[in-house]
Amino acid sequence: MDIALVAAAVVAAVVVGVFVGLVARGQVANMGVKSAQEKAARIVAEARAQQKEFILEAKDERLRLGREAEDEARAKRAELGTLESRLLARDEQLDLRSDMLEQRDRKLLDRERELEGSRQELARAQQDHVAALERVSGMSAEEAKAQLLLAVREEADRDAVRLTKSIERQARDEAEERAREIVITTMQRIAADHTAEHTVSTVHLPNDEMKGRIIGREGRNIRALEQATGVDLIIDDTPETVVISAFDPVRREIARLALTKLMADGRIHPGRIEEVVAKARAEVDLAMRQAGEQAIYDAGIPALPSEIVKLLGRLKYRTSYGQNVLVHSVETSRLAAIIAAELGADVQAAKVGGLLHDLGKAIDHETEGPHAQIGAQIAQRHNLSPKVVNAIAAHHQEVDFASQEAPIVQVADAISASRPGARGESMETYVRRLEDLQAIAESFEGVEKSFAVQAGREVRVLVKPEQIDDVMAAHLARDVVKKIEASLTYPGQIKVTVIRETRSVEYAK
C-alpha cells in the first residue's frame, strides 16, 4: 500500500510538474510574442519616419532640378537670341556688300566702255600717225619695221657678244685658276720619271752562223718556230739581227723569249722549239699576271677578277705613241684619284676607271670595235660599278658622260698622255695635223691667211677687215673651234686667235 501511494504521489508530482512547465512555457512564449510585436512596431515607425524624410528630400531634389532646368533654358534662349541678332546683322551687311558690288560692277562696265572708246580713238590716231610717217619717210610700215628690227638685232648681237665674251672671260679665268691649282697639285704628287718604252721587235745574234741554225735544213726550224709562235721571222742581210714581225705584242714577246732561250741552249730543232715555246708562253703568262697584280697594287686598288688582271698585264707589251700602256694606265689611275679627291668625287671609282680605261687595247686586234667600247663591255661582264663602266666607255667621248668620274678619267688620261716626254709623234703625223688646222681655218669665207703656231697648239687666223667686223670675228673664232673639235683628234687644247687689222694710209705731197 505504501509503495502504491508513493508511486501515485510520484505520478501526481510528475503531472503537476508537467502542467506547471507548460504554463510557464506559455507565459514565456507570450512574453516573446509581445516583445516581437513591440520591436516590429518600432521598426514600422522608424520606416515611416524615414519614408517621410525620403519623400521630403525627393521633393527638394525635384525642385532643385526644375530650377536648374529653367535656368539652363533661359540661358539657351538668351544665346539663341544673341545668335539670331548676329545673323540678322550679317544678313544686313551682306545685303549692303551686294549693293556695293553691284554699284562697282556698273562703274567698271562704264569704265570699260570708256576705255574701249579710248582704244579705238588711239588706234585711229596711231593709224593716222603711221600714215603721216609713211608719207614723210616714203616707206611703208612693214619696211620701217624691218629696218628697226634689223637695227635692234644688230645692237642685240653686239651686246650679246660683249656680254658672252665678258662672262666667258670671267668663267675661263676662274676655271683656269682652279684647274691650274688641281693639275699642279696632282702633277706634283704624281711626279715620276717617265721614258718612252717600245716593244722589242729585233733579236741580236751572237754571229751570222746562228742565222743558218735558226733557219734549219730546208727551213724547217724557222717554219716550226713561226708556226708555234704565230709570228713572222725576217732574216735578211742585216748582220747579226733577226726581225720579229707580229701584230700581237704578246706573241712577239713569246717569240723573242723563245728565240733567246734557243740561242742560249744551242739545240735548235722542231721538237726542242715546241718545248721552248711552251715554256716561254708559260713565262709570259706568269709575267703578265704579275704585271697586272703589280699594277693593281701600285694603283692602290683591291682585288679585281682574274681575267681583268691578266688582260691588264697584257698591256705591259703594248705601246701607244712610244708610251707603255700599262705604265700610262697606272699613272692615269693615280691622277684620277687625286683629281677626284680634290673635287669631292668617288675616288675609288675614278681610280679603277683610270686603271682600266685602256683595257680594250689588250684585245682590240682580236675584237671589232673601238678599244673604249671593248673595255667597257669587259668591265660590265665582270659586274664592275656603272661609274667605272661609263668612265671606260666615255674617255674618248664616244658615249655621253653619265657620272662625275667619267670626265675626271678623261682629264687624267689627257694629262698623262700629253705632258712633255710622255709620247712621241712622227714628223709625218705632226705636219699633217698642222696642215689640217690651217685648211680648216681657211675654209671659212673672209679668211685671208692662217698660221698654225706653238707646235699646233694655236691657230692664228687673219681676216679681211672689209668683210669681217668685230662681231663677226668673234663668231668666226667660235665656228673654227667647233669645226676643229668635230674634225680633228689632238692632245690637249688648241687656241684659235682671229686677227682683224685695219690700216689707214695717206700720202703727204
Secondary structure, 3 states (H helix, E strand, C coil): CHHHHHHHHHHHHHHHHHHHHHHHHHHHHHHHHHHHHHHHHHHHHHHHHHHHHHHHHHHHHHHHHHHHHHHHHHHHHHHHHHHHHHHHHHHHHHHHHHHHHHHHHHHHHHHHHHHHHHHHHHHHHHHHHHHHHHHHHCCCHHHHHHHHHHHHHHHHHHHHHHHHHHHHHHHHHHHHHHHHHHHHHHHHHHCCCCCCCCCCCEEECCCCHHHHHHHCHHHHHHHHHHHHHCCEEECCCCCCEEEEECCCHHHHHHHHHHHHHHHHHCCCCHHHHHHHHHHHHHHHHHHHHHHHHHHHHHHCCCCCCHHHHHHHHHHHHCEECCEEHHHHHHHHHHHHHHHHHHHCCCHHHHHHHHHHCCHHHHCCCCCCCCHHHHHHHHHHHCCCCHHHHHHHHCCCCCCCCCCCHHHHHHHHHHHHHHCCCCCCCCHHHHHHHHHHHHHHHHCCCCEEEEEEEHHHCEEEEEECCCCCCHHHHHHHHHHHHHHHHHHCCCCCCCEEEEEECCCCCCCCC
